[in-house]
């Protein structure tokens, strides 16, 4: 999904970052939904357990990934 979006909208830093944010949001949404269904917890509790602890690390990975994608694209 991320690669498809980047190929369609371009290889500018902002579009790469937006594509990665959309991709990770889809992962969070599906994973949190699965967690809610399988454990019968509420949305707030599921977000605190499944999303919040990973936000900082995923933000760092998005920044690093954006720079790497841009640099590698320029090499090709």
TIZABA-79967 format. One record per residue (C-alpha): residue number from 1; residue in three letters; x, y, z. Coordinates in nm, 4 decimals, always signed. Example, Ala and Ser with C-alpha at 12.3 -4.5 7.8 and 13.67 -1.06 7.14 Angstrom:
<pts>
<pt><k>1</k><r>ALA</r><u>+1.2300</u><v>-0.4500</v><w>+0.7800</w></pt>
<pt><k>2</k><r>SER</r><u>+1.3670</u><v>-0.1060</v><w>+0.7140</w></pt>
</pts>
This chain:
<pts>
<pt><k>1</k><r>UNK</r><u>+0.0000</u><v>+0.0000</v><w>+0.0000</w></pt>
<pt><k>2</k><r>UNK</r><u>+0.2779</u><v>+0.2422</v><w>+0.0892</w></pt>
<pt><k>3</k><r>UNK</r><u>+0.4784</u><v>+0.1683</v><w>-0.2256</w></pt>
<pt><k>4</k><r>UNK</r><u>+0.1687</u><v>+0.2029</v><w>-0.4422</w></pt>
<pt><k>5</k><r>UNK</r><u>+0.0891</u><v>+0.5421</v><w>-0.2909</w></pt>
<pt><k>6</k><r>UNK</r><u>+0.4453</u><v>+0.6689</v><w>-0.3283</w></pt>
<pt><k>7</k><r>UNK</r><u>+0.4581</u><v>+0.5572</v><w>-0.6923</w></pt>
<pt><k>8</k><r>UNK</r><u>+0.1285</u><v>+0.7347</v><w>-0.7654</w></pt>
<pt><k>9</k><r>UNK</r><u>+0.1820</u><v>+1.0641</v><w>-0.5827</w></pt>
<pt><k>10</k><r>UNK</r><u>+0.5582</u><v>+1.1127</v><w>-0.6027</w></pt>
<pt><k>11</k><r>UNK</r><u>+0.8864</u><v>+1.0851</v><w>-0.4226</w></pt>
<pt><k>12</k><r>UNK</r><u>+0.8858</u><v>+1.4138</v><w>-0.2324</w></pt>
<pt><k>13</k><r>UNK</r><u>+0.9614</u><v>+1.3903</v><w>+0.1391</w></pt>
<pt><k>14</k><r>UNK</r><u>+0.6122</u><v>+1.5016</v><w>+0.2381</w></pt>
<pt><k>15</k><r>UNK</r><u>+0.4377</u><v>+1.2421</v><w>+0.0174</w></pt>
<pt><k>16</k><r>UNK</r><u>+0.6646</u><v>+0.9623</v><w>+0.1313</w></pt>
<pt><k>17</k><r>UNK</r><u>+0.5929</u><v>+1.0524</v><w>+0.4952</w></pt>
<pt><k>18</k><r>UNK</r><u>+0.2177</u><v>+1.0783</v><w>+0.4377</w></pt>
<pt><k>19</k><r>UNK</r><u>+0.2180</u><v>+0.7391</v><w>+0.2641</w></pt>
<pt><k>20</k><r>UNK</r><u>+0.4008</u><v>+0.5817</v><w>+0.5575</w></pt>
<pt><k>21</k><r>UNK</r><u>+0.1643</u><v>+0.7421</v><w>+0.8086</w></pt>
<pt><k>22</k><r>UNK</r><u>-0.1367</u><v>+0.6073</v><w>+0.6178</w></pt>
<pt><k>23</k><r>UNK</r><u>+0.0234</u><v>+0.2618</v><w>+0.6085</w></pt>
<pt><k>24</k><r>UNK</r><u>+0.0990</u><v>+0.2508</v><w>+0.9796</w></pt>
<pt><k>25</k><r>UNK</r><u>-0.2478</u><v>+0.3879</v><w>+1.0599</w></pt>
<pt><k>26</k><r>UNK</r><u>-0.3991</u><v>+0.0979</v><w>+0.8637</w></pt>
<pt><k>27</k><r>UNK</r><u>-0.1838</u><v>-0.1467</v><w>+1.0623</w></pt>
<pt><k>28</k><r>UNK</r><u>-0.2864</u><v>+0.0166</v><w>+1.3908</w></pt>
<pt><k>29</k><r>UNK</r><u>-0.6555</u><v>+0.0124</v><w>+1.2946</w></pt>
<pt><k>30</k><r>UNK</r><u>-0.6625</u><v>-0.3522</v><w>+1.1903</w></pt>
<pt><k>31</k><r>UNK</r><u>-0.4468</u><v>-0.4684</v><w>+1.4801</w></pt>
<pt><k>32</k><r>UNK</r><u>-0.6483</u><v>-0.2754</v><w>+1.7357</w></pt>
<pt><k>33</k><r>UNK</r><u>-0.9751</u><v>-0.4034</v><w>+1.5918</w></pt>
<pt><k>34</k><r>UNK</r><u>-0.8462</u><v>-0.7616</v><w>+1.6112</w></pt>
<pt><k>35</k><r>UNK</r><u>-0.7344</u><v>-0.7024</v><w>+1.9711</w></pt>
<pt><k>36</k><r>UNK</r><u>-1.0764</u><v>-0.5631</v><w>+2.0691</w></pt>
<pt><k>37</k><r>UNK</r><u>-1.2589</u><v>-0.8568</v><w>+1.9138</w></pt>
<pt><k>38</k><r>UNK</r><u>-1.0296</u><v>-1.1246</v><w>+2.0521</w></pt>
<pt><k>39</k><r>UNK</r><u>-0.9971</u><v>-0.9889</v><w>+2.4069</w></pt>
<pt><k>40</k><r>UNK</r><u>-1.3356</u><v>-0.8159</v><w>+2.4453</w></pt>
<pt><k>41</k><r>UNK</r><u>-1.1766</u><v>-0.4931</v><w>+2.5669</w></pt>
<pt><k>42</k><r>UNK</r><u>-1.2901</u><v>-0.1381</v><w>+2.5038</w></pt>
<pt><k>43</k><r>UNK</r><u>-1.1457</u><v>+0.0971</v><w>+2.2453</w></pt>
<pt><k>44</k><r>UNK</r><u>-0.9646</u><v>+0.3218</v><w>+2.4944</w></pt>
<pt><k>45</k><r>UNK</r><u>-0.7952</u><v>+0.0294</v><w>+2.6675</w></pt>
<pt><k>46</k><r>UNK</r><u>-0.7004</u><v>-0.1289</v><w>+2.3350</w></pt>
<pt><k>47</k><r>UNK</r><u>-0.5475</u><v>+0.1962</v><w>+2.2115</w></pt>
<pt><k>48</k><r>UNK</r><u>-0.3470</u><v>+0.2318</v><w>+2.5324</w></pt>
<pt><k>49</k><r>UNK</r><u>-0.2154</u><v>-0.1234</v><w>+2.5003</w></pt>
<pt><k>50</k><r>UNK</r><u>-0.1745</u><v>-0.1596</v><w>+2.1235</w></pt>
<pt><k>51</k><r>UNK</r><u>-0.1009</u><v>+0.1858</v><w>+1.9838</w></pt>
<pt><k>52</k><r>UNK</r><u>+0.0309</u><v>+0.4368</v><w>+2.2357</w></pt>
<pt><k>53</k><r>UNK</r><u>+0.3420</u><v>+0.2394</v><w>+2.3397</w></pt>
<pt><k>54</k><r>UNK</r><u>+0.4557</u><v>+0.2203</v><w>+1.9778</w></pt>
<pt><k>55</k><r>UNK</r><u>+0.3936</u><v>+0.5769</v><w>+1.8561</w></pt>
<pt><k>56</k><r>UNK</r><u>+0.7384</u><v>+0.7198</v><w>+1.9303</w></pt>
<pt><k>57</k><r>UNK</r><u>+0.9268</u><v>+0.4259</v><w>+1.7813</w></pt>
<pt><k>58</k><r>UNK</r><u>+0.7094</u><v>+0.4210</v><w>+1.4707</w></pt>
<pt><k>59</k><r>UNK</r><u>+0.7506</u><v>+0.7976</v><w>+1.4271</w></pt>
<pt><k>60</k><r>UNK</r><u>+1.1286</u><v>+0.7541</v><w>+1.4369</w></pt>
<pt><k>61</k><r>UNK</r><u>+1.1061</u><v>+0.4688</v><w>+1.1843</w></pt>
<pt><k>62</k><r>UNK</r><u>+0.8932</u><v>+0.6840</v><w>+0.9541</w></pt>
<pt><k>63</k><r>UNK</r><u>+1.1528</u><v>+0.9627</v><w>+0.9596</w></pt>
<pt><k>64</k><r>UNK</r><u>+1.4387</u><v>+0.7194</v><w>+0.8921</w></pt>
<pt><k>65</k><r>UNK</r><u>+1.2380</u><v>+0.5355</v><w>+0.6259</w></pt>
<pt><k>66</k><r>UNK</r><u>+1.1459</u><v>+0.8593</v><w>+0.4506</w></pt>
<pt><k>67</k><r>UNK</r><u>+1.5085</u><v>+0.9662</v><w>+0.4250</w></pt>
<pt><k>68</k><r>UNK</r><u>+1.6186</u><v>+0.6214</v><w>+0.3056</w></pt>
<pt><k>69</k><r>UNK</r><u>+1.3456</u><v>+0.5955</v><w>+0.0412</w></pt>
<pt><k>70</k><r>UNK</r><u>+1.4326</u><v>+0.9410</v><w>-0.0935</w></pt>
<pt><k>71</k><r>UNK</r><u>+1.8074</u><v>+0.8668</v><w>-0.1017</w></pt>
<pt><k>72</k><r>UNK</r><u>+1.7623</u><v>+0.5249</v><w>-0.2619</w></pt>
<pt><k>73</k><r>UNK</r><u>+1.5209</u><v>+0.6639</v><w>-0.5211</w></pt>
<pt><k>74</k><r>UNK</r><u>+1.7783</u><v>+0.9249</v><w>-0.6183</w></pt>
<pt><k>75</k><r>UNK</r><u>+2.0347</u><v>+0.6474</v><w>-0.6770</w></pt>
<pt><k>76</k><r>UNK</r><u>+1.8133</u><v>+0.4671</v><w>-0.9265</w></pt>
</pts>
